[in-house]
Amino acid sequence: MYEAEDLPEINVLKKNLKKLGIVSKQLEGEKKNLEIFLEKTIDEFFYTNLINAIYKKIDPHPDYESIEFKCEFGESKPRLQIYTTKIDAKGKKIKSVPALYFSTAQINILSLSIFLARALKTKNPDTGESVDCIFIDDPIQSMDSINILSFIDLFRGIITSLGKQLILSTHEENFHLLLQKKMPKEFFKSKFIEFETFGKLKDEVLV
């Protein structure tokens, strides 16, 4: 039996290459398992299915109908990337980075969909009970009328079907008036408060 130094150089190189090939396959397998684990963990953390259900209710883009989270392994360090996806005529999935192609309103809708999904699943860390009150500040920035109406319908569904309390603040008077029309206090136990100036309620307050 020969030691490595006794073997011809070519045989030593072949032996080393074989070892490297085995290690490379093992590393690729571990990387694949890690990607699967991260994908599952990310979906569970962000509630991807719920995000997509909310996003589709608003329907902000005619083509890109779904949201996908992907952990990408670059040359330096991993990063979490958000994609919007569509299926083309050939049945192939097409991914798009929202920041590059979406309008400000569409990005706001995407962000609000992610926020609402997390908020709806939030639990009290001490008791494990659901947190049933959600605060949202000015949710309709840059949105058109169709998206605003869709959001109000979504809010109504959250209140009636899930029993959540929503507290919204806005500086948009039209949005305030639409909420009063579509969520009247007689049916939704809603309350509308208007401020005349900072910290000062207007004389006529709906209760």
C-alpha positions in Angstrom: 0.0 0.0 0.0 1.4 3.4 -1.0 1.2 6.7 0.8 0.0 9.7 -1.0 3.5 11.0 -1.6 4.5 7.7 -3.2 1.7 7.9 -5.8 2.3 9.6 -9.1 1.2 13.2 -9.0 -1.7 12.6 -11.5 -3.2 10.0 -9.2 -3.0 12.3 -6.2 -4.8 15.0 -8.1 -7.5 12.6 -9.3 -8.0 11.4 -5.7 -8.3 14.9 -4.4 -10.8 15.8 -7.2 -12.9 12.9 -6.3 -13.0 14.0 -2.6 -13.9 17.5 -3.7 -16.7 16.2 -5.9 -18.2 14.3 -2.9 -17.9 17.3 -0.6 -19.4 19.6 -3.3 -22.4 17.3 -3.7 -22.9 17.2 0.1 -22.7 21.0 0.3 -25.2 21.4 -2.5 -27.5 19.1 -0.7 -27.2 21.0 2.5 -27.7 24.3 0.7 -30.9 22.9 -1.0 -32.2 21.7 2.4 -31.5 25.1 3.9 -33.3 26.9 1.1 -36.4 24.6 1.6 -36.3 25.2 5.4 -35.9 29.0 4.9 -38.8 29.1 2.4 -41.1 27.2 4.7 -40.0 29.4 7.7 -40.6 32.6 5.7 -44.0 31.5 4.5 -45.0 30.6 8.1 -43.7 33.9 9.4 -45.3 36.2 6.8 -48.4 34.0 6.2 -47.8 34.1 2.5 -51.2 32.5 1.6 -53.1 35.1 3.7 -51.0 37.9 2.1 -52.0 36.7 -1.3 -55.7 36.4 -0.3 -55.6 40.0 0.8 -53.6 41.2 -2.2 -56.0 39.6 -4.6 -59.0 41.3 -2.9 -57.5 44.6 -3.8 -56.3 43.5 -7.3 -53.8 46.4 -7.7 -52.1 45.1 -10.9 -53.7 43.5 -14.0 -51.0 41.0 -14.5 -49.0 40.3 -11.4 -51.5 38.6 -9.2 -49.4 36.9 -6.5 -46.7 37.6 -4.0 -43.7 35.5 -3.3 -40.9 35.7 -0.7 -37.5 34.3 -1.7 -34.3 34.1 0.3 -31.4 34.7 -2.2 -27.9 33.6 -1.5 -25.6 36.1 -3.1 -21.8 36.4 -3.1 -21.7 38.3 0.2 -24.7 37.4 2.4 -28.3 36.1 2.0 -31.1 38.6 1.6 -34.9 38.4 1.6 -36.4 39.4 -1.7 -40.1 40.1 -2.4 -41.4 39.2 -5.9 -44.8 39.6 -7.6 -45.5 36.9 -10.0 -47.7 36.1 -13.0 -48.2 33.1 -15.4 -47.5 33.9 -19.1 -49.3 32.4 -22.1 -47.0 29.3 -22.0 -47.7 28.6 -18.4 -44.3 29.9 -17.2 -44.0 31.8 -14.0 -42.6 35.3 -14.4 -41.2 37.2 -11.4 -40.9 40.9 -11.0 -39.3 43.1 -8.4 -42.1 45.5 -7.3 -39.7 48.4 -6.5 -38.7 48.5 -10.2 -42.0 48.2 -11.9 -44.8 49.1 -9.5 -46.3 52.6 -8.9 -46.2 54.2 -5.5 -49.9 53.2 -5.0 -49.2 49.5 -5.9 -46.3 49.3 -3.6 -48.4 50.8 -0.8 -51.1 48.1 -1.4 -48.4 45.4 -1.3 -47.0 46.8 1.9 -50.5 47.1 3.5 -51.3 43.5 2.5 -48.2 42.2 4.2 -49.0 44.3 7.3 -52.6 43.2 7.5 -51.7 39.5 7.2 -49.2 39.8 10.1 -51.7 41.9 12.1 -54.5 39.5 11.7 -52.3 36.6 13.0 -50.7 38.6 15.9 -51.1 37.0 19.3 -50.5 38.2 22.9 -47.1 36.7 23.8 -48.2 36.2 27.4 -51.6 34.6 26.9 -51.5 33.3 23.3 -54.8 35.1 22.6 -55.4 36.9 19.3 -54.9 40.7 19.3 -58.2 41.9 17.9 -57.4 45.6 17.6 -55.5 46.9 14.5 -54.3 50.5 14.1 -53.6 51.8 10.6 -52.4 55.3 9.8 -53.4 56.8 6.4 -53.7 53.5 4.5 -54.8 55.0 1.1 -51.8 57.1 0.0 -51.7 57.5 -3.8 -54.5 55.0 -4.4 -57.2 55.4 -7.0 -60.9 55.2 -6.3 -61.2 51.6 -7.3 -58.5 50.5 -4.9 -59.9 52.7 -2.1 -63.4 51.1 -2.5 -61.8 47.6 -2.5 -59.9 48.4 0.7 -63.1 49.5 2.4 -64.8 46.3 1.3 -61.8 44.4 2.7 -62.0 46.3 6.0 -65.7 45.5 6.3 -65.0 41.8 5.8 -62.3 41.9 8.5 -64.7 43.4 10.9 -67.7 41.3 10.2 -66.1 37.9 9.5 -63.1 38.0 11.8 -64.4 40.2 14.6 -61.5 42.6 14.6 -61.6 46.2 15.6 -60.0 48.6 13.1 -58.9 52.1 14.1 -58.0 54.2 11.1 -56.6 57.7 10.9 -56.6 59.7 7.7 -56.3 63.3 6.4 -58.3 62.4 3.3 -61.8 63.8 3.7 -63.3 61.8 0.8 -62.0 58.6 2.4 -63.6 59.6 5.6 -66.9 60.3 3.9 -66.8 57.0 2.0 -66.2 55.1 5.3 -69.2 56.8 6.8 -71.3 55.7 3.8 -70.1 52.1 3.5 -69.7 51.4 7.2 -72.6 53.2 8.9 -72.7 53.2 12.6 -76.2 51.5 12.6 -74.7 48.3 11.1 -71.0 48.3 12.1 -70.9 49.9 15.5 -68.6 52.4 13.9 -67.5 55.8 15.3 -66.1 58.7 13.3 -64.1 61.4 15.0 -62.9 64.6 13.2 -60.3 66.9 14.6 -60.4 70.6 13.9 -56.7 71.1 14.7 -54.1 69.1 16.3 -55.5 67.7 19.6 -58.8 69.6 19.2 -62.0 67.8 18.3 -64.4 69.4 15.9 -67.6 70.6 17.5 -69.8 68.1 15.5 -68.5 64.6 16.3 -70.3 61.5 15.2 -70.7 59.0 18.0 
